[in-house]
Amino acid sequence: MSAMQAGAMKALTLRLQDELFAIEAESVREILDLVPITEVPNANPFVAGLINVRGRVVPLADLRVMFGMDRPPPDQDTRIVVIEIDIDGEPTVAGILADKVHDVTDIEAASIEQAPRVGMRWRPEFVRGIAKRNGGFIIIPNMGRIFETQGGRSTPLASEERSAS
């Protein structure tokens, strides 16, 4: 099975509520226990806080907001997954909350299907695909699209502030 595992995606699986999600393992920088979160007043609920990661200020995103899920308070399984993604061509470090982090696994490309356009409880543009594994489903979010959508909403405001000064 050479060809650099061409038919598989190496993914970190994590749980948000009762759903299993997978993000590309190569985008993961580290996994942290819950750290103090600085709330940002009037911030979008998707990125309502900032965390300190080795002296660097990193936005903390909650994917449960984007997927319309309940947000119970953190417990002993809650983790922060620090990822690096491209937003508009810029490598950006962000933290995402996970109710529980499972493992790094290979997801066979053949088991990944396009997200159905109907019957989904999530916006299809935020889902890159759905993989089948052990009789269940793993949602593969489109992290770039999720973060670009959120960043795009705040960009006009930022440019207005700059021109006002």
C-alpha positions as CSV (number, residue, x, y, z in Angstrom):
1,M,0.0,0.0,0.0
2,S,2.5,2.6,-1.1
3,A,1.6,5.8,-3.0
4,M,1.8,7.6,0.4
5,Q,-1.6,6.3,1.6
6,A,-3.2,8.2,-1.4
7,G,-6.6,6.8,-0.6
8,A,-6.8,7.9,3.0
9,M,-7.1,11.1,5.0
10,K,-5.2,11.1,8.3
11,A,-7.6,12.7,10.7
12,L,-8.1,13.6,14.3
13,T,-11.5,12.5,15.5
14,L,-13.3,14.5,18.1
15,R,-16.8,14.7,19.6
16,L,-19.1,17.6,19.6
17,Q,-22.2,16.8,21.5
18,D,-23.2,13.3,20.2
19,E,-21.6,13.7,16.7
20,L,-18.2,12.5,15.6
21,F,-16.1,15.0,13.6
22,A,-12.8,14.6,11.8
23,I,-10.3,17.3,11.0
24,E,-7.1,16.8,9.0
25,A,-4.4,15.7,11.3
26,E,-1.8,17.8,9.5
27,S,-3.6,21.0,10.5
28,V,-3.4,20.1,14.2
29,R,-0.6,21.8,16.1
30,E,-1.4,20.6,19.6
31,I,-4.2,19.5,22.0
32,L,-4.6,21.3,25.3
33,D,-6.6,20.8,28.4
34,L,-9.0,23.6,29.1
35,V,-7.0,26.9,29.7
36,P,-8.4,30.2,31.0
37,I,-10.5,31.9,28.2
38,T,-10.6,35.7,27.9
39,E,-14.1,36.6,26.9
40,V,-14.3,39.2,24.1
41,P,-17.2,41.6,24.7
42,N,-19.8,41.8,21.8
43,A,-17.8,39.2,19.9
44,N,-19.5,36.8,17.5
45,P,-20.5,33.7,19.6
46,F,-18.4,31.5,17.2
47,V,-15.2,33.2,18.3
48,A,-16.2,34.7,21.7
49,G,-12.8,34.2,23.4
50,L,-9.1,34.3,23.3
51,I,-6.6,31.9,24.8
52,N,-2.8,32.1,25.5
53,V,-0.9,29.4,23.6
54,R,2.8,29.6,24.6
55,G,2.7,33.4,24.8
56,R,0.7,33.9,21.6
57,V,-2.9,35.2,21.6
58,V,-5.1,32.7,19.8
59,P,-8.8,33.0,18.9
60,L,-10.9,30.2,20.4
61,A,-13.7,29.0,18.1
62,D,-16.7,26.9,19.0
63,L,-17.8,24.8,16.1
64,R,-21.0,23.9,18.0
65,V,-22.2,27.5,17.2
66,M,-21.8,26.9,13.5
67,F,-23.5,23.6,13.6
68,G,-26.4,24.9,15.7
69,M,-25.6,22.6,18.7
70,D,-26.2,23.1,22.4
71,R,-23.1,24.3,24.3
72,P,-23.0,22.6,27.7
73,P,-20.4,23.8,30.1
74,P,-16.9,22.3,29.8
75,D,-16.2,19.0,31.7
76,Q,-13.2,16.9,32.4
77,D,-13.2,15.6,28.7
78,T,-13.2,19.1,27.2
79,R,-10.1,19.9,25.1
80,I,-8.8,22.7,22.9
81,V,-7.5,21.6,19.6
82,V,-5.0,24.2,18.2
83,I,-5.0,24.1,14.4
84,E,-3.4,26.0,11.7
85,I,-5.6,26.8,8.6
86,D,-5.3,29.0,5.6
87,I,-7.8,31.9,5.7
88,D,-7.6,33.9,2.4
89,G,-4.2,32.5,1.8
90,E,-2.8,33.5,5.2
91,P,-1.8,30.7,7.6
92,T,-3.8,31.3,10.8
93,V,-3.6,29.6,14.2
94,A,-6.9,29.1,16.0
95,G,-8.2,26.9,18.9
96,I,-11.4,24.9,18.6
97,L,-13.3,23.5,21.5
98,A,-14.0,19.8,21.5
99,D,-16.3,18.0,24.0
100,K,-13.9,15.1,23.7
101,V,-10.8,14.2,21.5
102,H,-10.6,10.6,20.4
103,D,-7.7,9.5,18.2
104,V,-5.8,10.0,14.9
105,T,-7.1,7.6,12.3
106,D,-7.0,7.0,8.6
107,I,-10.3,7.6,6.9
108,E,-10.5,5.9,3.5
109,A,-11.2,8.2,0.7
110,A,-13.7,5.7,-0.7
111,S,-15.7,5.9,2.5
112,I,-16.2,9.7,2.2
113,E,-19.3,11.0,0.5
114,Q,-20.5,14.4,-0.4
115,A,-22.8,15.9,2.3
116,P,-26.5,15.5,1.2
117,R,-28.2,18.8,0.3
118,V,-31.4,17.8,2.1
119,G,-32.1,16.3,5.4
120,M,-29.0,17.8,7.0
121,R,-29.1,19.7,10.2
122,W,-26.0,21.7,9.2
123,R,-25.3,24.1,6.4
124,P,-23.9,22.0,3.6
125,E,-21.2,24.5,2.7
126,F,-19.7,23.9,6.1
127,V,-19.4,20.1,5.5
128,R,-16.7,18.8,3.2
129,G,-17.9,15.3,3.4
130,I,-19.3,12.5,5.5
131,A,-17.3,9.3,6.1
132,K,-18.8,6.0,7.1
133,R,-17.0,4.0,9.8
134,N,-18.0,1.1,12.0
135,G,-21.7,1.6,11.1
136,G,-21.6,5.3,12.1
137,F,-20.9,8.6,10.4
138,I,-18.0,11.0,10.8
139,I,-18.6,14.6,9.7
140,I,-15.6,16.3,8.0
141,P,-16.1,20.0,8.4
142,N,-14.8,22.5,5.8
143,M,-12.7,24.4,8.3
144,G,-11.4,26.9,5.7
145,R,-15.0,27.8,4.6
146,I,-16.2,28.0,8.3
147,F,-13.4,30.4,9.3
148,E,-13.5,32.5,6.1
149,T,-17.3,33.0,6.5
150,Q,-16.8,34.2,10.1
151,G,-13.7,36.3,9.2
152,G,-15.5,37.8,6.2
153,R,-18.3,39.1,8.4
154,S,-16.0,41.1,10.6
155,T,-13.7,42.4,7.8
156,P,-15.9,45.3,6.7
157,L,-16.2,46.5,10.3
158,A,-12.5,46.4,10.7
159,S,-11.9,48.5,7.6
160,E,-14.5,51.0,8.6
161,E,-12.8,51.5,12.0
162,R,-9.4,52.0,10.2
163,S,-10.9,54.7,7.8
164,A,-12.7,56.5,10.7
165,S,-9.4,57.2,12.6
